[in-house]
């Protein structure tokens, strides 16, 4: 079963960019979640993988 991946992002105006492209090319569905809206996230057993994006401040 191809469970959708969860892509957690910090700000609403940014998307998964290249990560989203690679997931789609490999046939993986994904759902985007804002980190501040915890009640909307799927349970761990309902996702196929997890991607946590950095905010606009960039990763060190």
Secondary structure as a PSIPRED ss2 file (coil, helix, strand):
# PSIPRED VFORMAT (PSIPRED V4.0)

   1 X C   1.000  0.000  0.000
   2 X C   1.000  0.000  0.000
   3 X C   1.000  0.000  0.000
   4 X C   1.000  0.000  0.000
   5 X E   0.000  0.000  1.000
   6 X E   0.000  0.000  1.000
   7 X E   0.000  0.000  1.000
   8 X E   0.000  0.000  1.000
   9 X E   0.000  0.000  1.000
  10 X C   1.000  0.000  0.000
  11 X C   1.000  0.000  0.000
  12 X C   1.000  0.000  0.000
  13 X C   1.000  0.000  0.000
  14 X C   1.000  0.000  0.000
  15 X C   1.000  0.000  0.000
  16 X C   1.000  0.000  0.000
  17 X H   0.000  1.000  0.000
  18 X H   0.000  1.000  0.000
  19 X H   0.000  1.000  0.000
  20 X H   0.000  1.000  0.000
  21 X H   0.000  1.000  0.000
  22 X H   0.000  1.000  0.000
  23 X H   0.000  1.000  0.000
  24 X H   0.000  1.000  0.000
  25 X H   0.000  1.000  0.000
  26 X C   1.000  0.000  0.000
  27 X C   1.000  0.000  0.000
  28 X C   1.000  0.000  0.000
  29 X C   1.000  0.000  0.000
  30 X E   0.000  0.000  1.000
  31 X E   0.000  0.000  1.000
  32 X E   0.000  0.000  1.000
  33 X E   0.000  0.000  1.000
  34 X E   0.000  0.000  1.000
  35 X C   1.000  0.000  0.000
  36 X C   1.000  0.000  0.000
  37 X C   1.000  0.000  0.000
  38 X H   0.000  1.000  0.000
  39 X H   0.000  1.000  0.000
  40 X H   0.000  1.000  0.000
  41 X C   1.000  0.000  0.000
  42 X C   1.000  0.000  0.000
  43 X C   1.000  0.000  0.000
  44 X H   0.000  1.000  0.000
  45 X H   0.000  1.000  0.000
  46 X H   0.000  1.000  0.000
  47 X C   1.000  0.000  0.000
  48 X C   1.000  0.000  0.000
  49 X C   1.000  0.000  0.000
  50 X E   0.000  0.000  1.000
  51 X E   0.000  0.000  1.000
  52 X E   0.000  0.000  1.000
  53 X C   1.000  0.000  0.000
  54 X C   1.000  0.000  0.000
  55 X C   1.000  0.000  0.000
  56 X C   1.000  0.000  0.000
  57 X C   1.000  0.000  0.000
  58 X C   1.000  0.000  0.000
  59 X C   1.000  0.000  0.000
  60 X C   1.000  0.000  0.000
